[in-house]
Each structure stands twice: as C-alpha cells, then as structure tokens.
Amino acid sequence: MASTSKRQQTMAKRNREQAVREKRELKLAKKHAAAAARNAPPEEIELYGPLSENGASPPADTDLPEAPAETGLPAPPAEGDIDDRPRN
C-alpha cells in the first residue's frame, strides 16, 4: 500500500524552480519592452538648413564641434610628390 503523505521538497529544488520562474518573468518583461519600443511612434527630429521645411538655422546656443587639434605628425606628401621615407 502506498503512503498518503506527500514527500517533502528540498530547499535546493525550491531555489532552482524559483530561479526558473524569475528568469522566465524577466524574459517576458524584456519581450514586452521590445514590442513597446517597436510600436512606439518615432521621435521627431528637428532639421536645420536646406533639408528643413523653412530653411531654419540651428539655435545660437548650440555648441558645434571644434576643429581637431594638431597631432604633431608630418603632413602627408602632396599628390605627385615622391615619398622617400623608409617603409616598415
């Protein structure tokens, strides 16, 4: 005759099952977030210059990137010049 009492579950098995449930929930949350991002309306982009509808220029307080700093390297030879530097 079989015993009517249930076998006790170990803590290790409980922890493994809990980890699987949490991983599944995280995966589902990521899936929902990705779907929401795909279905979201695109952000509006402000255009300046010839591509804009009214030919507007950028705001005056916009910081434009500066020219690159001098590197201290010699300038490359001009087209037609002979480069007699040794090659590695």
C-alpha positions in Angstrom: 0.0 0.0 0.0 1.3 3.5 -0.9 1.8 6.2 1.7 -0.7 9.0 1.7 1.7 11.6 2.9 3.5 13.9 0.4 7.2 13.8 0.1 8.9 16.9 1.4 10.5 19.2 -1.2 14.2 20.2 -0.7 15.3 23.8 -0.5 17.6 23.3 -3.5 14.7 22.2 -5.7 12.6 25.2 -4.5 15.5 27.6 -5.3 16.0 26.1 -8.7 12.3 26.4 -9.6 12.2 30.0 -8.2 15.2 30.9 -10.4 13.5 29.4 -13.5 10.3 31.4 -12.7 12.2 34.7 -12.2 14.2 34.1 -15.4 11.0 33.5 -17.4 9.4 36.7 -16.0 12.5 38.8 -16.9 12.5 37.3 -20.4 8.8 38.1 -20.8 9.3 41.7 -19.5 12.1 42.2 -22.0 9.9 40.9 -24.8 7.1 43.3 -23.8 9.5 46.2 -23.6 11.0 45.5 -27.1 7.5 45.2 -28.6 6.5 48.5 -27.0 9.6 50.2 -28.4 8.9 48.8 -31.9 5.3 50.0 -31.7 6.1 53.5 -30.3 5.8 56.4 -32.6 9.2 57.7 -34.0 10.8 60.6 -32.2 10.5 63.9 -34.1 13.9 65.1 -35.4 14.4 68.8 -35.9 16.1 69.6 -39.2 18.1 72.7 -39.8 19.5 74.1 -43.1 18.4 73.2 -46.6 16.6 70.0 -45.6 14.2 71.8 -43.2 10.9 72.9 -44.4 11.5 76.6 -43.7 15.3 76.7 -44.1 15.8 77.4 -40.4 19.3 77.6 -38.9 20.4 75.9 -35.6 19.8 77.8 -32.4 22.6 80.2 -31.4 23.4 78.4 -28.2 24.2 75.1 -29.9 27.9 74.1 -29.3 29.4 73.0 -32.6 32.4 70.6 -32.5 35.8 72.3 -32.8 38.4 71.5 -35.4 40.7 68.6 -34.5 43.9 69.6 -32.6 47.3 69.4 -34.1 48.8 65.9 -33.8 52.5 66.8 -34.3 52.7 64.3 -37.2 54.2 65.4 -40.5 51.8 66.2 -43.3 51.3 63.5 -45.9 53.0 64.2 -49.2 51.1 66.1 -51.8 49.8 64.3 -54.9 52.7 63.8 -57.3 55.4 64.2 -54.6 57.8 61.4 -54.1 57.8 59.9 -50.6 61.3 58.6 -49.9 60.7 57.8 -46.3 61.6 54.2 -45.3 58.6 51.9 -45.1 58.3 49.5 -42.2 
